[in-house]
């Protein structure tokens, strides 16, 4: 019996990873539709970064993401669920440098460091790093995309 109590206690203490979207993180909850992306490309001839805006209207499919309060995120293409992940909030901090009244976040998808979303959110706009769109990071550091979604 004593081992059973220790086992239950060990599971309780090790499974307390934050995945529910509560308090300020509830800003993420809902469906966000891809509006546009900002592309950053390196111009080696001039040793500068060239910034372009790419509109979602120029692509044949409608992309969106849905965050659920229970800590799940689903990618959608043309309204059809594509992939679902467990959301682990690694960081959710007020005072975004990109969005007024916003929060910066870092999310580990399925608690994997290799699948990390980084960005900003406020009540109207969600900005995120590369994420399952027809635009994605190249083999090197460029091109790099920042995707903007609207609620």
C-alpha positions as CSV (number, residue, x, y, z in Angstrom):
1,X,0.0,0.0,0.0
2,X,2.8,2.4,0.8
3,X,4.3,1.8,-2.7
4,X,1.0,2.6,-4.3
5,X,0.8,5.9,-2.4
6,X,4.4,6.8,-3.4
7,X,3.6,5.8,-7.1
8,X,0.5,8.1,-7.2
9,X,2.4,10.9,-5.5
10,X,5.2,10.6,-8.0
11,X,2.8,10.7,-11.0
12,X,1.0,13.7,-9.5
13,X,4.2,15.7,-9.1
14,X,5.7,14.9,-12.5
15,X,2.6,15.5,-14.6
16,X,2.1,19.1,-13.7
17,X,3.1,20.5,-17.1
18,X,1.1,23.6,-17.9
19,X,-1.1,22.9,-20.9
20,X,-4.5,24.4,-20.0
21,X,-5.0,27.9,-21.5
22,X,-6.1,29.9,-18.5
23,X,-5.9,33.6,-17.3
24,X,-4.1,35.8,-19.9
25,X,-3.2,32.7,-22.0
26,X,-6.9,32.4,-22.8
27,X,-6.3,35.1,-25.4
28,X,-5.1,32.3,-27.6
29,X,-8.4,30.4,-27.4
30,X,-10.4,30.5,-30.6
31,X,-9.9,30.2,-34.3
32,X,-7.3,32.4,-36.0
33,X,-7.4,32.8,-39.8
34,X,-4.1,33.4,-41.8
35,X,-4.1,37.0,-43.1
36,X,-0.6,37.4,-44.4
37,X,3.1,36.6,-43.8
38,X,6.2,38.7,-43.6
39,X,9.1,37.1,-45.5
40,X,12.7,37.9,-44.6
41,X,15.3,37.1,-47.3
42,X,19.0,37.7,-47.2
43,X,20.4,39.7,-50.1
44,X,24.1,38.7,-50.2
45,X,25.0,41.2,-52.9
46,X,24.1,44.1,-50.6
47,X,24.5,42.3,-47.3
48,X,21.0,43.2,-46.2
49,X,17.8,41.5,-45.3
50,X,14.9,42.2,-47.7
51,X,11.4,42.2,-46.2
52,X,8.3,41.4,-48.2
53,X,4.6,41.0,-47.4
54,X,2.8,38.0,-48.8
55,X,-1.0,38.0,-48.7
56,X,-3.0,34.9,-47.9
57,X,-5.3,35.9,-50.8
58,X,-2.6,34.9,-53.2
59,X,-2.8,31.2,-52.1
60,X,-5.5,28.8,-53.1
61,X,-6.2,27.4,-49.7
62,X,-7.6,29.0,-46.5
63,X,-5.4,28.3,-43.5
64,X,-6.3,28.7,-39.8
65,X,-5.4,27.5,-36.4
66,X,-7.7,26.7,-33.5
67,X,-6.6,26.8,-29.9
68,X,-8.8,25.1,-27.3
69,X,-9.0,26.0,-23.7
70,X,-8.0,22.4,-22.7
71,X,-4.6,23.0,-24.2
72,X,-4.8,21.7,-27.8
73,X,-4.1,23.4,-31.1
74,X,-5.4,22.2,-34.4
75,X,-4.2,23.3,-37.9
76,X,-7.0,23.7,-40.5
77,X,-6.8,23.9,-44.3
78,X,-10.1,25.0,-46.0
79,X,-11.9,24.4,-42.7
80,X,-10.8,20.7,-42.4
81,X,-8.7,19.6,-39.4
82,X,-5.1,18.7,-40.5
83,X,-3.0,18.1,-37.4
84,X,-3.6,18.4,-33.6
85,X,-1.0,19.1,-31.0
86,X,-0.9,19.4,-27.2
87,X,0.1,23.0,-26.2
88,X,2.7,23.4,-23.5
89,X,3.2,27.0,-22.6
90,X,6.9,27.5,-22.0
91,X,6.6,31.3,-21.8
92,X,3.7,33.7,-21.7
93,X,4.8,37.2,-20.8
94,X,3.1,40.6,-21.0
95,X,4.6,43.6,-22.7
96,X,5.0,42.4,-26.3
97,X,7.4,44.4,-28.4
98,X,5.4,43.7,-31.5
99,X,1.7,44.1,-30.4
100,X,0.1,46.7,-28.2
101,X,-1.6,45.2,-25.2
102,X,0.0,41.9,-26.2
103,X,1.9,39.0,-24.8
104,X,5.0,37.2,-26.1
105,X,4.8,33.4,-26.0
106,X,6.7,30.3,-26.5
107,X,4.8,27.0,-27.0
108,X,6.2,23.5,-27.2
109,X,4.0,21.4,-29.4
110,X,3.5,18.0,-27.8
111,X,6.2,19.1,-25.3
112,X,8.9,18.8,-27.9
113,X,11.7,21.4,-28.0
114,X,12.1,20.7,-31.7
115,X,8.5,21.8,-32.4
116,X,8.3,25.2,-30.9
117,X,6.1,28.2,-31.8
118,X,7.3,31.6,-30.8
119,X,5.4,34.8,-31.3
120,X,3.0,37.4,-29.9
121,X,-0.7,37.7,-29.3
122,X,-3.3,40.2,-28.4
123,X,-7.1,40.1,-28.6
124,X,-7.2,40.7,-32.4
125,X,-3.9,39.4,-33.8
126,X,-1.7,36.3,-33.5
127,X,1.8,36.4,-34.8
128,X,3.9,33.2,-35.0
129,X,7.0,31.7,-36.4
130,X,7.0,29.1,-39.2
131,X,4.0,26.8,-38.8
132,X,2.5,24.4,-41.3
133,X,1.7,26.8,-44.1
134,X,2.7,26.7,-47.8
135,X,5.5,29.1,-46.7
136,X,8.2,27.7,-44.4
137,X,11.7,28.3,-43.4
138,X,14.4,27.3,-45.9
139,X,17.4,25.0,-45.3
140,X,19.4,27.9,-43.9
141,X,18.3,30.9,-41.8
142,X,16.5,32.5,-44.8
143,X,13.9,32.8,-46.0
144,X,12.2,33.2,-42.7
145,X,8.5,33.8,-42.3
146,X,6.4,35.5,-39.6
147,X,2.8,34.5,-40.0
148,X,0.0,36.8,-39.0
149,X,-3.5,35.4,-38.1
150,X,-6.6,37.4,-37.2
151,X,-9.5,36.3,-35.0
